[in-house]
Amino acid sequence: MTKPSSTTNKLETVEPIGLRVLIRKDEDRKQTKAGIHLPDKIEIPTLTGRVVAISAMIDHDEDYPVAQYDKVLFNPKDAIPVDFEGDNRLFVVPVENVVAVFRKSD
């Protein structure tokens, strides 16, 4: 009788290292704000997404007001795609490329 492998039930995660965050990019829009539907080959590029994970360095540094689940605006120039899911919407992004955090006023 063989023992079940302990690695078969473990979930794989992606943890950014250094001054980086993991962002799930919002889906590209296929319709303009005016309601015009765009052809499949034309999309409005989206630079917004949700922070999925932050590195330990950022988590302990008060100079970076970015937290998990924040909606952010980011520059995709140095973003590294993560081939983790079929939709390829995960990116490791240097924290200096996060240019804004969306906040709701109280």
C-alpha positions in Angstrom: 0.0 0.0 0.0 1.4 3.4 -1.0 1.0 6.6 1.0 -0.7 9.4 -0.8 1.7 12.1 -1.9 1.6 15.1 0.5 2.1 17.5 -2.5 -1.1 16.4 -4.3 -3.4 18.4 -2.1 -1.3 21.6 -1.7 -2.3 24.8 -3.4 0.3 26.6 -5.4 0.6 30.3 -4.7 2.7 33.2 -6.1 4.5 35.4 -3.5 6.2 38.5 -4.9 9.7 39.2 -3.5 11.4 42.5 -3.0 9.5 45.7 -3.7 6.9 44.1 -5.9 3.2 43.3 -5.8 1.1 40.7 -7.6 -1.8 42.3 -9.5 -4.8 40.7 -11.2 -5.4 43.0 -14.2 -9.0 44.0 -14.8 -10.4 42.6 -18.0 -10.0 44.8 -21.1 -13.1 46.6 -22.1 -14.9 45.7 -25.3 -17.3 48.6 -25.1 -16.7 52.3 -24.9 -18.3 54.5 -22.2 -20.7 55.7 -24.8 -21.9 52.1 -25.3 -20.2 51.4 -28.7 -19.2 47.7 -28.9 -15.7 47.3 -30.3 -14.7 44.5 -32.7 -12.9 41.5 -31.1 -9.4 42.6 -32.2 -9.8 46.1 -30.7 -9.8 46.5 -27.0 -9.3 49.5 -24.7 -6.2 48.7 -22.7 -6.8 48.5 -19.0 -4.2 49.7 -16.5 -6.2 48.9 -13.4 -6.4 45.8 -11.3 -6.6 44.3 -7.8 -3.6 43.6 -5.6 -3.6 39.8 -5.0 -0.4 39.7 -2.9 2.3 42.0 -1.6 5.9 41.2 -0.7 6.9 41.1 3.0 9.1 44.1 2.4 6.1 46.2 1.3 3.9 44.8 4.0 6.3 46.1 6.7 7.1 49.5 5.1 4.8 52.4 5.9 6.1 54.3 2.9 4.0 52.1 0.6 0.3 52.5 1.3 -0.7 49.4 -0.8 -2.5 46.5 0.7 -3.9 43.2 -0.5 -7.2 43.6 -2.4 -6.7 47.3 -3.2 -7.8 48.5 -6.6 -4.8 50.2 -8.2 -3.8 52.0 -11.3 -0.4 50.7 -12.6 2.1 51.2 -15.4 2.5 47.9 -17.2 5.9 48.7 -18.6 7.9 46.5 -16.3 5.1 44.1 -15.4 6.1 40.4 -15.6 3.2 38.1 -16.7 2.7 35.1 -14.5 1.8 31.9 -16.4 -0.2 30.6 -13.5 -3.7 30.6 -14.8 -5.2 30.1 -18.2 -6.4 33.7 -18.6 -2.9 35.2 -18.0 -4.1 38.2 -16.1 -1.6 38.0 -13.2 1.4 40.2 -13.2 4.3 40.8 -10.8 4.7 44.6 -10.8 7.4 46.8 -9.2 5.7 48.8 -6.5 7.1 52.1 -8.0 4.9 51.3 -11.1 1.7 51.4 -8.9 0.8 55.0 -9.5 -2.5 55.3 -7.7 -4.7 53.4 -5.2 -8.5 53.9 -5.5 -10.0 54.8 -2.1 -13.6 55.4 -1.1 -14.3 58.5 0.9 -16.1 58.1 4.2 
